[in-house]
Structures are given as structure tokens and as C-alpha cells.
């Protein structure tokens, strides 16, 4: 695989930096990795190495971009010279649609005609929200890797402070202070702006794309699924609030049957540490099943 830096710009003028790994033989297929909460290009090297290896063997290009959620607290300069807040604590979740569109644009510019996405953790939430807002435009398939809901874990961590933190967040937003950090004791020592906490911790928010913790809630984005979607979960995901087989069964119920496939990686945690090979193999089996994961020789 030949490695190159790749830059693409969002519609609101944010430059996203990425790495593109191209097979020796010409390929028109690319798999794009979308990072989870706070992760960046330097994160998860073992996963990247495994994905590069299997993609190279399948004659599929592999790309990974930093998005505006990279790091804990970050700022990105737009085309007007203004700094846009980002990072885990400050990003505006809804802008992920612009990031994903820019990734598609950048890879189209490089000549790739078939683009698949794999989103890990919050990256999976972002792909689901993209489908809700844009359908499957420009994408041949989505892999949702470790697609957990953050809300049950936040509720458990904060206990009685959960409702207080939400109420305080709303009060700050109404007062025009949504970009200010919440008091650390109120949110378990985590850095969250009021607006970001309101997004990630509130039931029914745009970011709440996987409400499997409530049996009567529907997954809104699944109505727009028109391409293969694969759900891959670690058997021992530490952020799961129930057995992972139950979570996978809920995805199977919500996603149209003709497009759904799923896998549970035995003994794997949320980040698939030590099980990167099994996770990447599951992605490649899905690409093969989709019928477009391998280029003709």
C-alpha cells in the first residue's frame, strides 16, 4: 500500500486532514474510517494496520480523516479566518454531515467511484445521522462498528446529577452560554460545554441515533437505508448496557432485512483491543457479501 496525505474542505470551510493508502494495482473502491469520540489519526494504530493489510489484499484503498471531533478541546480555522470550536467537549454533532460530505468529495476527486464507510463508536452515530439527513447519497455501504448509546452510561456515571446536569445545560444554552464548559463536579470531571452535553446526553437529541435502551423508540435513520449496512459489536463491549446479542437483534429488527448484516466478535471489547484482525475480517466479509468489496482481477 502506498501512503499519501489527503486534504479536503467542508462546505463551511474547515480543512480535514487524512491519510490515504492506495493498493499497488489501480483500485476504484475505497473504505473510509470515521473516528469515535475524541479520536484522531494517531489513535488505534493496531486497527489501522489490520485494515490496511486486509484492504491491500482485497485491492481496496483505505482512508482515515480527522474530523472536527478530534481531540478533547480543539479549534479549526475556517475559510473566513474564524476559529470553530471542536473536539470531544465542544464539537457541534450535526456538522458531522459536512465532514462526511467532504470526505466523499475528497475521495471522488482522487478517482474512487465506490465508497464505503466504517464508523467506530461515535463515528457510527455520525454515519447514522448522515443517513437520516442525506440518505445514502454517494456511498455504497456503511459499517457501524461498536454502535453503542452513550446515554445509559452517562446516566449510570452521574446518578442524581444526570437530571441536574441536563437542566443546567439547558439554562446555559438559553442564556447564550452554550459554548461554555459545565462545572466539572456536575459532570463527573469530564470536559463538556453545555451545548455538547445537551447533545450527547439527552434522550431524543439528534445524536441519540441508537435508542435500543428504550424498546418502543424507533431508529429514525433506518427509514432511509438503501445500501448494505453492517453492524459489528464486540462480545464484551464495556459500554453495552445489556447483552450484545440483544443489541444486535434490535439493529436487525430496525434495519430493512435486505440490507442488514451483523457480527459479534468473540471476547472483544469496545475498541477491539487484541481482536483487531477479527474485526477487520468481519468488515471484509461484509464487503464481499455486498458484492462490491473486491475489484476484478
C-alpha positions, 0 to 999 in steps of 0.5 A: 500500500502506498501512503499519501496525505489527503486534504479536503474542505467542508462546505463551511470551510474547515480543512480535514486532514487524512491519510490515504493508502492506495493498493499497488494495482489501480483500485476504484473502491475505497473504505473510509474510517470515521473516528469515535469520540475524541479520536484522531489519526494517531489513535488505534494504530493496531486497527489501522494496520489490520485494515490496511493489510486486509484492504491491500489484499482485497485491492481496496484503498483505505482512508482515515480523516480527522474530523472536527471531533478530534481531540478533547478541546480543539479549534479549526480555522475556517475559510473566513479566518474564524476559529470553530470550536471542536473536539470531544467537549465542544464539537457541534454533532450535526456538522458531522454531515459536512465532514462526511460530505467532504470526505466523499468529495475528497475521495471522488476527486482522487478517482474512487467511484465506490465508497464505503464507510466504517464508523467506530463508536461515535463515528457510527452515530455520525454515519447514522445521522448522515443517513437520516439527513442525506440518505445514502447519497454517494456511498455504497455501504456503511459499517457501524462498528461498536454502535453503542448509546452513550446515554445509559452510561452517562446516566449510570456515571452521574446518578442524581446529577444526570437530571441536574446536569441536563437542566443546567445545560439547558439554562446555559444554552438559553442564556447564550452560554452554550459554548461554555464548559459545565462545572466539572463536579456536575459532570463527573470531571469530564470536559463538556460545554453545555451545548455538547452535553445537551447533545450527547446526553439527552434522550431524543437529541439528534445524536441519540441515533441508537435508542435500543435502551428504550424498546418502543423508540424507533431508529429514525435513520433506518427509514432511509437505508438503501445500501448494505449496512453492517453492524459489528459489536464486540462480545464484551463491549464495556459500554453495552448496557445489556447483552450484545446479542440483544443489541444486535437483534434490535439493529436487525429488527430496525434495519430493512432485512435486505440490507442488514448484516451483523457480527459479534466478535468473540471476547472483544471489547469496545475498541477491539483491543487484541481482536483487531484482525477479527474485526477487520475480517468481519468488515471484509466479509461484509464487503464481499457479501455486498458484492462490491468489496473486491475489484476484478482481477 
